[in-house]
Amino acid sequence: MDDPIELRLDLATAEDLRNALYGLGEHQAAARPIPSMGTETSRRLGVLLRDLDIRLGGTGRFA
């Protein structure tokens, strides 16, 4: 890796990320709608996405 990006995740966020990625793949493979996630899961993954975007040189805002 030339320029590794490291993010530290708490257990709940790590589980949310794993479940979201797994669920996305399973639902796409079955051509089924992706179920909505709960408020806390959405919040945690939103913070993770913002932090990742900032580490990638973005503003952390998505429009």
C-alpha positions, 0 to 999 in steps of 0.5 A, a space after each residue: 500500500 502506498 498511502 494507507 488510510 486508517 480509521 478506527 471503528 467502535 464495535 457497533 459501527 464495525 458491525 453496522 458496516 459489515 452488516 450493510 455490506 453483506 446485506 447489500 451484496 445478498 440483496 443485489 444477488 437476489 435482485 431484492 430491495 435493500 431494507 432500510 436501516 435504523 436511525 442509529 445505524 444510519 447515523 453511525 455509518 453516516 459519520 464513518 462515510 464523512 470521516 472516510 471522505 475527509 481522509 480521501 481529501 473530500 469535504 465530508 459533505 455529500 450533496 
